[in-house]
C-alpha cells in the first residue's frame, strides 16, 4: 500500500513526463483533397492555358464564383453568359466553335475578377482511358526514339488527369494542358499520343488528348454509383457492398471474426479505401510526390541505357553470340524519410475511379473516347458482356452528348499464368466482340496478333494505335474505308463441314502475317494453311480443323475426326490464327457456341463462414463510423 501511494504521488507531481513517454494514438486517416478549393471566380483544371475546345458542338465552359454573380465568357467571336447558382456554380455553352490551328484567348469575366485563358485551339478532343496498357508511357514502346524525335507538335495538346480515386464524385482534378513536346509526350500514354498524332495528321485539325488511366483497374471502378445501381446484378455485386463499406470508413479496427462472406467483402473494401487515404496523404505530405518526381528523372536517364543494352543483347542472342555486359546505371534516389504506408488501392473499388478521374472532366466536350482494359476483369467470364456495355452507356449518359464514338482495344494475345487454357482471356475478348452489337457507335481494334504471349504489356503500340485510328476514322469521322478485320457473322453446318460467314472482310479474305514488329513471336513465314481453327461434335471435344477460304467472306471448316460438327472456334485460348482481310487487318477470335458454359479455370476459393448464428450486421453500428467497433 505504501508503494502504491508513492507511485500515485509521483504521477500527480509529474504527469507530463509520463504522458510524453507514451506513444500518441495516430488520428484516423481522412480522404485527402484531390485539389484544394479556391474562393471567388475560379475554373476547373481542365479549363486552362493550351487547352483544345471541341469544334462543331455545344462547348461548355464552367466554374465557380460568388452566388448570384454574373459571368461572361468570350472565346473568339463566341460570347455567352450565365449567373452563378446558390452553390456558386455556373456554366456557359459556346455553340459551334470552328476548328482552327490559330490560337485564341478565352476570357471569363465577373464583377470581382477576370480570368484569361491563353493559347486555346479548337479541334477534336478525345478521352483516353483504361488500365496499364493505356497508361504505359511513350518512353516504354519499342520505337521510342523515333517517336520522341517527332513529338514537337504545337497542335497536339496533352492533359493527364491526376490518378487519385475518390469516395464521392469530384468536381475538379489535378492536371494541366501541355503542348506536345519530347518532354511532355514521353510521359503521356503511348497509345493515346500515337492515336492523337495520327488523328491530327489525317483529319487536319488540332487534337486534345485527355489521359485518365489506372493500371490494374476494374471496369466496375469506372462506372458511377447510380450506373451500378441501375442494373440488378451490378447493384448486388458492386453498389450495395460499396455503400456498406463507405459507411465504415475510415476503418480503424480489425475485421471482426465470424462474418459472412458478403460481410468480409464489405470490411475488406473499407480497409482498401482507408489504406488508400493513408497512401494518398503520404504522397501529398510526406515525401511521396518528391520521390516520384526524382524516380521519374532517374528513369529518364536509366531506361534508354537499359533499352539499348537489351536491343544489343537480343541481337547477340539472335546471332548465337554472348550478350554484352550489363551497363552501370546511376544510383537511384534515396527513398523518403517516412516509409510509404501499406494499404489498399481504390482502382479495384466500385465507382472510385469514375469519381476521381472521370467526373472532374464532366461536362468538357469531347469527340469520343478510346479505351484499353479488360486484363484485370478476366475472372468475370461472360458477365463482362453486360458490364462493359453498361459502362459505355453510363459514360454517355453523364456526358450528355448522346452516343459519342467509343473505340476500344480487344485484348492482345497473352498466356495468362493463372489460366493455362486462356479460357478466361478469350471470354473477355468474346465480350468485347459482342459489345460492337450491344453498344451503338462503337469500334474495336483487334490486337490478338500484336500481343506478346509472355508479356501482358506488349511494346508495339504503333500498329495498335493505327488500328484504333482506322476505327475512329470510320465511326467518328464517317470515312468510307476498311477499318476492321474480319468479324464472325454466322455459321451453317453442311454434313461434316461448317461454313463460316464473316463481315468486315474488306476486299476479301487471305492467309496473313502479323506486322513485322511481331514476327519474333509468331510464325516468320507465310503459312500455306489457314491456322487457328478447331471443331467439335456433340461431345464438345475440340480438335484441330482444316480450314479453307472459299469466297470473299467465307471459310469452310472440317476435320476427319468429327463426322457431325456442332461448333467451331478460332484463336480461342490465344491459339495462333492467321486469317486476315486483304487490307492486312486480322480476324477477331470467336466461337460459334457463345452459350456453351465456360466457367473459370481456377475459380476463386469459397469463403466458408464459421458455424456462428450471431454474425454482426454488415452495416456500421448505430452512431456512425465513430461509434464503438463491432466486437
NURO-436005 format. One line per field, with one value per residue (C-alpha): residue number from 1; x, y, z. Coordinates in steps of 0.001 Angstrom, whole numbers, m for minus. Layout:
BEGIN
nr = (NUM;...);
c1 = (X;...);
c2 = (Y;...);
c3 = (Z;...);
// end
This chain:
BEGIN
nr = (1;2;3;4;5;6;7;8;9;10;11;12;13;14;15;16;17;18;19;20;21;22;23;24;25;26;27;28;29;30;31;32;33;34;35;36;37;38;39;40;41;42;43;44;45;46;47;48;49;50;51;52;53;54;55;56;57;58;59;60;61;62;63;64;65;66;67;68;69;70;71;72;73;74;75;76;77;78;79;80;81;82;83;84;85;86;87;88;89;90;91;92;93;94;95;96;97;98;99;100;101;102;103;104;105;106;107;108;109;110;111;112;113;114;115;116;117;118;119;120;121;122;123;124;125;126;127;128;129;130;131;132;133;134;135;136;137;138;139;140;141;142;143;144;145;146;147;148;149;150;151;152;153;154;155;156;157;158;159;160;161;162;163;164;165;166;167;168;169;170;171;172;173;174;175;176;177;178;179;180;181;182;183;184;185;186;187;188;189;190;191;192;193;194;195;196;197;198;199;200;201;202;203;204;205;206;207;208;209;210;211;212;213;214;215;216;217;218;219;220;221;222;223;224;225;226;227;228;229;230;231;232;233;234;235;236;237;238;239;240;241;242;243;244;245;246;247;248;249;250;251;252;253;254;255;256;257;258;259;260;261;262;263;264;265;266;267;268;269;270;271;272;273;274;275;276;277;278;279;280;281;282;283;284;285;286;287;288;289;290;291;292;293;294;295;296;297;298;299;300;301;302;303;304;305;306;307;308;309;310;311;312;313;314;315;316;317;318;319;320;321;322;323;324;325;326;327;328;329;330;331;332;333;334;335;336;337;338;339;340;341;342;343;344;345;346;347;348;349;350;351;352;353;354;355;356;357;358;359;360;361;362;363;364;365;366;367;368;369;370;371;372;373;374;375;376;377;378;379;380;381;382;383;384;385;386;387;388;389;390;391;392;393;394;395;396;397;398;399;400;401;402;403;404;405;406;407;408;409;410;411;412;413;414;415;416;417;418;419;420;421;422;423;424;425;426;427;428;429;430;431;432;433;434;435;436;437;438;439;440;441;442;443;444;445;446;447;448;449;450;451;452;453;454;455;456;457;458;459;460;461;462;463;464;465;466;467;468;469;470;471;472;473;474;475;476;477;478;479;480;481;482;483;484;485;486;487;488;489;490;491;492;493;494;495;496;497;498;499;500;501;502;503;504;505;506;507;508;509;510;511;512;513;514;515;516;517;518;519;520;521;522;523;524;525;526;527;528;529;530;531;532;533;534;535;536;537;538;539;540;541;542;543;544;545;546;547;548;549;550;551;552;553;554;555;556;557;558;559;560;561;562;563;564;565;566;567;568;569;570;571;572;573;574;575;576;577;578;579;580;581;582;583;584;585;586;587;588;589;590;591;592;593;594;595;596;597;598;599;600;601;602;603;604;605;606;607;608;609;610;611;612;613;614;615;616;617;618;619;620;621;622;623;624;625;626;627;628;629;630;631);
c1 = (0;2853;4420;1116;777;4286;3543;332;2168;4818;2094;365;3566;4936;2020;3521;6645;4618;2346;5299;6681;3558;3125;390;m2541;m2489;m5653;m7811;m6993;m9162;m9569;m7004;m8466;m7789;m7406;m7794;m10769;m10193;m12536;m14112;m14135;m12258;m12079;m11566;m8111;m9366;m10090;m6722;m3927;m3142;m6439;m8280;m12008;m14309;m15382;m18899;m20563;m22107;m18884;m19321;m17138;m17864;m16536;m17398;m17996;m19936;m23591;m25647;m22589;m22944;m20262;m19476;m17356;m15744;m13951;m13006;m16276;m18400;m19897;m22125;m23175;m24570;m25317;m23737;m26310;m26776;m23752;m21618;m21503;m22047;m21867;m21814;m22317;m20495;m22171;m20464;m16870;m14992;m11723;m8665;m4913;m4722;m4684;m7335;m7838;m10866;m11910;m14082;m15237;m17124;m17701;m14933;m12379;m11420;m9537;m7943;m7061;m4315;m3260;m6541;m7133;m10379;m10400;m11225;m10876;m10526;m10683;m8129;m8791;m8384;m5719;m1981;m1807;m3393;m1313;2049;4078;5561;9075;8211;7456;9902;10403;10509;13460;11806;8530;10144;12094;8736;6990;7171;3574;2083;m1450;m1433;m2191;m1979;m3730;m3054;m5721;m4007;m4556;m6476;m9542;m12329;m15169;m17568;m17755;m15213;m15753;m12088;m8799;m5104;m3616;m2663;m2718;699;1863;3212;6981;9572;9416;5620;4936;7322;5298;1902;24;1859;m1392;m3100;m256;25;m3727;m3853;m883;m2376;m5879;m4394;m2440;m5307;m8143;m6019;m7355;m5860;m6315;m6515;m5910;m7146;m5310;m7181;m5997;m5099;m3082;m4803;m8191;m11560;m14343;m16679;m14499;m15099;m18918;m20896;m22700;m26087;m24948;m24103;m27389;m29349;m28814;m29756;m26551;m24144;m26220;m25763;m22133;m20804;m23117;m24575;m21230;m19638;m22286;m21920;m18127;m18379;m20314;m17442;m14543;m12195;m11871;m9812;m10302;m9513;m12143;m14354;m14443;m17431;m18533;m20323;m18501;m20525;m19590;m15931;m16057;m17501;m14864;m12087;m13406;m13499;m9928;m8822;m10387;m8851;m5454;m5783;m6318;m3178;m1123;m2548;m1682;1856;2149;914;2527;5341;7711;5861;5413;9027;10277;8023;9457;13030;12407;10965;14165;16175;14119;14618;18336;18363;15638;17330;20545;18701;16773;19888;21570;18546;18470;22162;21633;18726;20780;23695;21368;19919;23471;24483;26913;27333;25427;27376;27900;25104;25703;26332;23322;23268;22268;18583;17392;17024;13531;11521;12346;8842;8187;5189;2368;924;m2586;m5171;m5872;m9188;m8635;m10480;m13170;m16548;m17102;m13978;m12116;m15252;m15406;m11783;m10744;m13888;m16409;m13975;m13798;m17572;m19039;m15943;m16995;m15267;m15282;m15104;m13245;m10623;m10344;m7962;m8964;m10126;m7000;m7926;m11507;m10557;m12179;m15623;m16250;m19428;m20524;m18132;m20606;m23024;m20652;m18673;m21688;m23138;m20039;m20190;m23866;m23114;m20384;m22614;m25434;m23169;m21516;m24885;m23567;m25585;m23845;m20440;m17864;m16321;m13318;m11696;m8960;m9751;m7314;m3978;m2725;m1184;m642;m2167;m353;m3488;m5424;m3389;m6010;m6611;m10329;m10940;m8895;m10908;m14191;m13234;m12242;m15619;m17448;m15585;m16586;m20226;m20073;m19914;m23510;m24650;m23456;m24081;m21384;m18514;m15391;m12813;m9135;m8166;m4803;m4517;m1683;302;496;3304;2375;4914;4301;910;2313;3425;5891;4413;1749;2255;313;m2352;m2691;m3104;m5886;m7688;m7357;m8837;m11875;m12196;m11942;m14959;m17048;m16305;m15441;m17638;m14868;m15547;m12524;m11693;m11366;m11716;m10519;m12954;m15638;m17649;m21185;m22863;m22313;m24083;m23466;m23418;m22702;m19245;m18380;m19143;m19381;m18420;m19586;m17686;m18417;m15873;m13877;m12709;m11700;m11536;m10030;m6470;m3850;m1735;1107;1370;3174;6976;7459;5802;7459;9701;6660;4658;5494;8020;6937;3557;1747;289;m2696;m5297;m4401;m6177;m9488;m10787;m14007;m16072;m19055;m21744;m19144;m17622;m14171;m12440;m9774;m7618;m9524;m8773;m9948;m10049;m11105;m13959;m15038;m14573;m16365;m16456;m14341;m15134;m14007;m13871;m11967;m11730;m12220;m15625;m18388;m21213;m19803;m21726;m19278;m16148;m13735;m10976;m7947;m9686;m7286;m4745;m4046;m2243;m4619;m3669;m6966;m6800;m8534;m6563;m6063;m3869;m6290;m6659;m9829;m11158;m11125;m14591;m16639;m19898;m21124;m21281;m23962;m21783;m20936;m17351;m16558;m13335;m10482;m9425;m12434;m11719;m11841;m15123;m15131;m16852;m18274;m17838;m20877;m21998;m25587;m24721;m22740;m22761;m24584;m22732;m23805;m21985;m23139;m25644;m23991;m21959;m18356;m17144;m19327;m17667;m16347;m18203;m16955);
c2 = (0;2387;1671;2389;5751;6658;5854;7877;10831;10723;10577;13574;15596;14682;13875;15459;13301;10116;11497;12366;8885;7317;6777;9105;7473;8469;10121;8091;8799;11139;11399;13924;16539;15947;19687;22318;24555;28233;31137;33632;33203;30058;27402;23637;22378;21039;24611;26276;27571;25465;23563;22306;23012;20684;22007;21959;21163;22680;23505;24081;26465;26296;27118;28722;32263;34046;33002;35263;36669;37144;35528;36430;34118;35260;32814;34490;35692;33499;35110;33643;34495;32805;33512;31515;29443;29196;26894;29235;27007;28431;27128;28777;26741;28158;26990;25651;26731;26080;24188;26357;25926;29614;30172;32307;33599;32714;35406;34707;37945;38562;41687;40863;39237;38397;35258;34942;31507;31750;29760;27902;25825;24493;20964;17466;16200;12512;10903;8054;5675;2145;223;m300;m909;2519;4013;2787;5827;6616;6016;2303;1359;m281;2676;5304;7222;7690;8862;11282;12849;13790;14881;18649;19128;22515;21485;18327;19062;16610;16583;13893;13539;13033;9400;9734;7683;9272;8145;10695;12347;15163;18480;19037;17208;17966;18368;20888;21100;20839;21234;18010;18132;15396;16137;16062;13283;10747;10660;10519;7368;5858;4687;7996;10005;7837;7976;11759;12292;10262;11747;15238;14306;12564;14916;18082;19515;20321;17426;17397;14093;13703;10816;9254;5749;3470;269;m2879;m1183;m2936;m1760;m1533;1234;3307;3281;5805;4673;5350;3458;428;730;773;m2940;m5693;m7700;m4770;m3387;m6619;m7216;m3681;m845;m2320;m3555;m197;1763;m516;m170;3591;3791;2009;4184;5138;1606;1802;m1744;m5217;m7108;m8829;m12590;m14649;m12566;m13973;m13890;m10828;m9025;m9949;m8362;m5162;m4897;m5652;m2911;m453;m1441;m782;2662;3539;2338;4387;7523;6830;6337;9468;11503;10097;11056;14611;15454;13050;12863;10596;13195;14326;10746;10035;13017;12007;8443;9765;11710;8571;6546;9250;8511;4795;3499;4480;2837;m340;m343;m52;m2834;m5112;m4484;m5351;m8449;m9622;m9083;m11054;m13868;m13986;m14427;m17016;m14606;m13760;m10653;m7520;m6860;m5036;m1282;595;2714;5881;5309;5556;8448;7605;6732;9243;9575;8351;4944;4514;3027;m312;m16;m659;807;2181;1143;m2104;m486;191;3706;5286;5857;7334;9702;10777;10525;10962;13058;16023;16242;16450;18163;19005;18456;15563;13983;10487;8055;5356;2509;m371;m2505;m6000;m7815;m7322;m8437;m11756;m13575;m12136;m14532;m13854;m11126;m8749;m8912;m6967;m4818;m3309;m2010;m823;1300;2796;3697;5224;7462;8612;9449;11546;13366;14249;14146;11173;8082;9636;7400;4830;2989;198;m2409;m6094;m7819;m8681;m12245;m13328;m16557;m15894;m17692;m18262;m19805;m22332;m22721;m18966;m19617;m16579;m14341;m15464;m14848;m11178;m10979;m12502;m9995;m7156;m8511;m8691;m5088;m3956;m5152;m4318;m687;1598;3745;1605;353;m2260;m2718;m6403;m6946;m10722;m10860;m7942;m9002;m10719;m14159;m13738;m10082;m8619;m5213;m5580;m2950;m2305;344;1873;m757;m813;2966;2857;268;2477;5386;3366;2550;6181;7462;5332;5584;9179;10817;8867;7886;5067;2846;m649;m106;m3594;m7115;m9975;m10398;m13572;m13252;m16672;m20379;m23226;m26956;m28943;m32620;m32881;m29289;m25943;m22821;m19637;m16248;m13075;m9384;m6542;m8571;m5588;m6678;m10327;m12859;m14140;m16003;m13291;m12429;m10062;m6738;m7093;m5992;m9216;m11815;m12777;m14087;m15619;m17712;m15879;m17195;m17253;m20472;m22493;m23347;m21412;m21899;m21367;m23176;m26016;m28006;m30350;m32677;m33019;m34241;m30704;m32210;m29662;m30893;m29024;m28363;m27978;m24556;m23124;m19766;m20418;m16902;m13245;m13591;m17269;m20102;m23827;m25817;m29607;m32486;m36198;m36757;m35033;m36546;m34361;m30970;m28652;m25799;m24045;m21782;m19552;m18296;m19391;m19581;m17435;m20144;m18547;m17698;m16228;m15160;m11581;m9462;m8215;m4882;m6755;m6457;m9645;m11547;m11353;m14504;m16033;m19148;m20240;m21610;m18493;m20053;m23015;m22719;m21658;m21352;m20003;m22473;m21517;m20047;m18002;m20074;m20035;m18413;m20729;m18834;m20325;m22059;m18956;m17765;m14364;m12768;m8949;m6848;m5650;m2057;173;335;2991;6348;6197;5253;6814;4502;1662;m1026;m4267;m6898);
c3 = (0;789;m2625;m4368;m2590;m3679;m7311;m7232;m5705;m8449;m11124;m9599;m9410;m12877;m15184;m18253;m18032;m18271;m20968;m23128;m22755;m24217;m27948;m29203;m30931;m34614;m35828;m38203;m41849;m43853;m47602;m48893;m51205;m54877;m55238;m52552;m53410;m54052;m53417;m55762;m59530;m60459;m63167;m63083;m64035;m67370;m68481;m68740;m70941;m74053;m73958;m77034;m77266;m79181;m82569;m84032;m80726;m77655;m75786;m72043;m70073;m66360;m62943;m59643;m58387;m55674;m55660;m57924;m59716;m63475;m65647;m69275;m71418;m74667;m76998;m80275;m81763;m79465;m76366;m73654;m70121;m67035;m63377;m60552;m58686;m54938;m54660;m56771;m59830;m63311;m66891;m70304;m73505;m76519;m79759;m82881;m82496;m85745;m85961;m86250;m85655;m84772;m81009;m79342;m75820;m73740;m71285;m68247;m66673;m63443;m61390;m58959;m61261;m64853;m65914;m69360;m70706;m73317;m76383;m76888;m80032;m81447;m82841;m81568;m78007;m77139;m73690;m73401;m70539;m69204;m67326;m67692;m71438;m71911;m69102;m70443;m71390;m74756;m73424;m72972;m76564;m78934;m81294;m78566;m80016;m83408;m81905;m79464;m82327;m83907;m80693;m81192;m82353;m81450;m82463;m80306;m76653;m73742;m70351;m67725;m65047;m61695;m60704;m57451;m56612;m54595;m52386;m53873;m57317;m57531;m59251;m60022;m60501;m60687;m64133;m66776;m70552;m72198;m75757;m77208;m76869;m76320;m72600;m72236;m74747;m73228;m70010;m71706;m72688;m75658;m77220;m76518;m78016;m81126;m81650;m81241;m83526;m86372;m85964;m86158;m89296;m91100;m90101;m90262;m87010;m83620;m81198;m77427;m75632;m72048;m70413;m67470;m66671;m63789;m64100;m62862;m62651;m62867;m65164;m62151;m60721;m63861;m63524;m61488;m58363;m59924;m63008;m60873;m59026;m62291;m63018;m60534;m60898;m60601;m57729;m55805;m56841;m56507;m55473;m52281;m50870;m51740;m49841;m46819;m46950;m47374;m44110;m42319;m43438;m42018;m40700;m37524;m36216;m37414;m39359;m36806;m36556;m37610;m40572;m43583;m46952;m48002;m44803;m45218;m48683;m47206;m44488;m46973;m49215;m46299;m45452;m49048;m49022;m45639;m46817;m49979;m47904;m45871;m49035;m50639;m47543;m47651;m51315;m50741;m47413;m46543;m49493;m51889;m54611;m54421;m54578;m57538;m59407;m58542;m59737;m62998;m63614;m62848;m65329;m67966;m67775;m66970;m69284;m72573;m71339;m70429;m73684;m75829;m73869;m74292;m78035;m78240;m76091;m78262;m81389;m79919;m78934;m82456;m83818;m81195;m79567;m75865;m74780;m73864;m70145;m68392;m68188;m64969;m64098;m61981;m58342;m57608;m55417;m51722;m50515;m48494;m44803;m43988;m45451;m47721;m45660;m46586;m47823;m50445;m53801;m54983;m58590;m57842;m55690;m57325;m58758;m57215;m60497;m62023;m59063;m59248;m62905;m64989;m63078;m62709;m66513;m66993;m68938;m71040;m74665;m76424;m79857;m78394;m76153;m76640;m74138;m73360;m70381;m69507;m68353;m64692;m65310;m66882;m63973;m64734;m67607;m69552;m67105;m68887;m71800;m69585;m67552;m70432;m72423;m69119;m68534;m72027;m71568;m68168;m69589;m72406;m70036;m67819;m70687;m72197;m75762;m76957;m78318;m78849;m80599;m78283;m79767;m77792;m77969;m77867;m75517;m77105;m77141;m73840;m71928;m68524;m65725;m63670;m66567;m68526;m71256;m71541;m71461;m69227;m71519;m74529;m72723;m72307;m75971;m76853;m74638;m76347;m79766;m78632;m77427;m81043;m81349;m77821;m77880;m80862;m82425;m81178;m82922;m81973;m82764;m82809;m81109;m80828;m83369;m81963;m78350;m76522;m75257;m72432;m71600;m70764;m71783;m75419;m76578;m80009;m79659;m83114;m85055;m82357;m82397;m86173;m85899;m83359;m85749;m88629;m86471;m85392;m88957;m89876;m86674;m85669;m88997;m91396;m93781;m96201;m95610;m94406;m90682;m89205;m89718;m90391;m87730;m87242;m88593;m88827;m89452;m91212;m90833;m94084;m93455;m91944;m92834;m91219;m93370;m91513;m92807;m91942;m92154;m92398;m94919;m96947;m100418;m99396;m97028;m97037;m95044;m93476;m91131;m88162;m88658;m88892;m85283;m84114;m86297;m83367;m81509;m84362;m87455;m89597;m92974;m94641;m93775;m96676;m94463;m92549;m88890;m85594;m86215;m84046;m84429;m82282;m82296;m79666;m77144;m77233;m77670;m79874;m82299;m84849;m88047;m91706;m92839;m96352;m97713;m100137;m101052;m100310;m96986;m96005;m94652;m94671;m91625;m91159;m89597;m90331;m86594;m86474;m88587;m87260;m86215;m83928;m83170;m84404;m82584;m83925;m81988;m78805;m75880;m77777;m80309;m83251;m86079;m89437;m91030;m92315;m94882;m97839;m96081;m93523;m90610;m88529;m87750;m84219;m82077;m81855;m81178;m82755;m79409;m77181;m74991;m74018;m70315;m69931;m66228;m64822;m64974;m61460;m59656;m56526;m53336;m51477;m48058;m45589;m42624;m39154;m37644;m35819;m35743;m34255;m37065;m36794;m39317;m42409;m41839;m39316;m35737;m34639;m34246;m37445;m38062;m34804;m32712;m30761;m33129;m33707;m31309);
// end
